[in-house]
Amino acid sequence: MKKVAIAVALLMSVAGFAQAEQAQSGPRFVLGGALSLDTSNFVDELDDDLSGPGVDVDEGDSFPIGVDLYAGLGFMEASSVRIGYRKFGQQSADVTFAGLGKVEAELDADGVYAAVDLMFPISDTFYLGATVGMQSWDVELDAGGSRDSEDGSDLFYGVRGKFLFSEKNGALTLSLNRYAFDLPGTDLEYVPVAVGVEFFL
């Protein structure tokens, strides 16, 4: 609850700052999306949980590509307040039990979020900055047909770059974020590297 209150206070203060900026430059809506390579500590955490003689945990064959879709309000040319939907790339592991065979474990996570990007100019067309936000997540684990799910909300943060194009009406985005989901008995972490496009309307 404390983390939610901190995030809401931060978003409200930045939104107030954005409104002051827009009084001078006019409102701009932001629409965007990105694809990401979502690496996580899922296999390591599963290996720790199942550690013991005769148990072997290996990374599965899935290629964890995630999707991020969002809309928001832009200010100061490249900064933004946005809300969106995040689908994390599927994580998988092969768990082998000596003499009993192999079980495939698959982890899926998604949810909605609110975030603030504060960007600073490095050149006329390149901006670099930081992101902080609150991710509301749902996580589902499927292990050999047995399913379990959890949900919650946690802060995330990262760095973000934007290359402006089309007379500063759009941008190519590059980002690196860290997500840590507080699950019972473990902390699931994602560190996605994402490339995307956004437009200022």
GIRA-V920570 format. One record per residue. N is the residue number from 1. RES is the residue in three letters. OMEGA is omega in whole degrees, 0 to 359 (* if undefined). Layout:
BEGIN
n=N res=RES omega=OMEGA
n=N res=RES omega=OMEGA
END
This chain:
BEGIN
n=1 res=MET omega=180
n=2 res=LYS omega=180
n=3 res=LYS omega=178
n=4 res=VAL omega=180
n=5 res=ALA omega=179
n=6 res=ILE omega=182
n=7 res=ALA omega=180
n=8 res=VAL omega=179
n=9 res=ALA omega=179
n=10 res=LEU omega=181
n=11 res=LEU omega=180
n=12 res=MET omega=181
n=13 res=SER omega=179
n=14 res=VAL omega=178
n=15 res=ALA omega=176
n=16 res=GLY omega=176
n=17 res=PHE omega=179
n=18 res=ALA omega=180
n=19 res=GLN omega=177
n=20 res=ALA omega=178
n=21 res=GLU omega=184
n=22 res=GLN omega=177
n=23 res=ALA omega=180
n=24 res=GLN omega=188
n=25 res=SER omega=181
n=26 res=GLY omega=183
n=27 res=PRO omega=174
n=28 res=ARG omega=175
n=29 res=PHE omega=181
n=30 res=VAL omega=171
n=31 res=LEU omega=182
n=32 res=GLY omega=178
n=33 res=GLY omega=182
n=34 res=ALA omega=170
n=35 res=LEU omega=185
n=36 res=SER omega=170
n=37 res=LEU omega=190
n=38 res=ASP omega=175
n=39 res=THR omega=181
n=40 res=SER omega=177
n=41 res=ASN omega=184
n=42 res=PHE omega=183
n=43 res=VAL omega=180
n=44 res=ASP omega=180
n=45 res=GLU omega=178
n=46 res=LEU omega=178
n=47 res=ASP omega=178
n=48 res=ASP omega=182
n=49 res=ASP omega=185
n=50 res=LEU omega=184
n=51 res=SER omega=180
n=52 res=GLY omega=180
n=53 res=PRO omega=176
n=54 res=GLY omega=179
n=55 res=VAL omega=181
n=56 res=ASP omega=180
n=57 res=VAL omega=179
n=58 res=ASP omega=177
n=59 res=GLU omega=181
n=60 res=GLY omega=185
n=61 res=ASP omega=185
n=62 res=SER omega=177
n=63 res=PHE omega=193
n=64 res=PRO omega=177
n=65 res=ILE omega=180
n=66 res=GLY omega=181
n=67 res=VAL omega=179
n=68 res=ASP omega=177
n=69 res=LEU omega=185
n=70 res=TYR omega=174
n=71 res=ALA omega=182
n=72 res=GLY omega=184
n=73 res=LEU omega=182
n=74 res=GLY omega=176
n=75 res=PHE omega=181
n=76 res=MET omega=177
n=77 res=GLU omega=186
n=78 res=ALA omega=179
n=79 res=SER omega=183
n=80 res=SER omega=167
n=81 res=VAL omega=187
n=82 res=ARG omega=172
n=83 res=ILE omega=184
n=84 res=GLY omega=177
n=85 res=TYR omega=182
n=86 res=ARG omega=173
n=87 res=LYS omega=181
n=88 res=PHE omega=178
n=89 res=GLY omega=183
n=90 res=GLN omega=176
n=91 res=GLN omega=180
n=92 res=SER omega=179
n=93 res=ALA omega=174
n=94 res=ASP omega=181
n=95 res=VAL omega=181
n=96 res=THR omega=176
n=97 res=PHE omega=184
n=98 res=ALA omega=178
n=99 res=GLY omega=183
n=100 res=LEU omega=178
n=101 res=GLY omega=187
n=102 res=LYS omega=177
n=103 res=VAL omega=176
n=104 res=GLU omega=178
n=105 res=ALA omega=180
n=106 res=GLU omega=181
n=107 res=LEU omega=177
n=108 res=ASP omega=179
n=109 res=ALA omega=175
n=110 res=ASP omega=178
n=111 res=GLY omega=179
n=112 res=VAL omega=183
n=113 res=TYR omega=169
n=114 res=ALA omega=185
n=115 res=ALA omega=174
n=116 res=VAL omega=174
n=117 res=ASP omega=176
n=118 res=LEU omega=188
n=119 res=MET omega=181
n=120 res=PHE omega=185
n=121 res=PRO omega=171
n=122 res=ILE omega=174
n=123 res=SER omega=180
n=124 res=ASP omega=185
n=125 res=THR omega=181
n=126 res=PHE omega=179
n=127 res=TYR omega=179
n=128 res=LEU omega=182
n=129 res=GLY omega=185
n=130 res=ALA omega=178
n=131 res=THR omega=170
n=132 res=VAL omega=182
n=133 res=GLY omega=177
n=134 res=MET omega=180
n=135 res=GLN omega=171
n=136 res=SER omega=192
n=137 res=TRP omega=170
n=138 res=ASP omega=181
n=139 res=VAL omega=179
n=140 res=GLU omega=179
n=141 res=LEU omega=176
n=142 res=ASP omega=181
n=143 res=ALA omega=180
n=144 res=GLY omega=180
n=145 res=GLY omega=177
n=146 res=SER omega=185
n=147 res=ARG omega=175
n=148 res=ASP omega=182
n=149 res=SER omega=177
n=150 res=GLU omega=175
n=151 res=ASP omega=181
n=152 res=GLY omega=179
n=153 res=SER omega=180
n=154 res=ASP omega=175
n=155 res=LEU omega=170
n=156 res=PHE omega=182
n=157 res=TYR omega=180
n=158 res=GLY omega=177
n=159 res=VAL omega=186
n=160 res=ARG omega=175
n=161 res=GLY omega=179
n=162 res=LYS omega=172
n=163 res=PHE omega=183
n=164 res=LEU omega=177
n=165 res=PHE omega=178
n=166 res=SER omega=180
n=167 res=GLU omega=177
n=168 res=LYS omega=175
n=169 res=ASN omega=179
n=170 res=GLY omega=182
n=171 res=ALA omega=166
n=172 res=LEU omega=184
n=173 res=THR omega=174
n=174 res=LEU omega=182
n=175 res=SER omega=174
n=176 res=LEU omega=182
n=177 res=ASN omega=174
n=178 res=ARG omega=176
n=179 res=TYR omega=175
n=180 res=ALA omega=182
n=181 res=PHE omega=183
n=182 res=ASP omega=179
n=183 res=LEU omega=179
n=184 res=PRO omega=176
n=185 res=GLY omega=182
n=186 res=THR omega=174
n=187 res=ASP omega=179
n=188 res=LEU omega=182
n=189 res=GLU omega=172
n=190 res=TYR omega=173
n=191 res=VAL omega=183
n=192 res=PRO omega=169
n=193 res=VAL omega=189
n=194 res=ALA omega=173
n=195 res=VAL omega=183
n=196 res=GLY omega=180
n=197 res=VAL omega=173
n=198 res=GLU omega=183
n=199 res=PHE omega=179
n=200 res=PHE omega=186
n=201 res=LEU omega=*
END
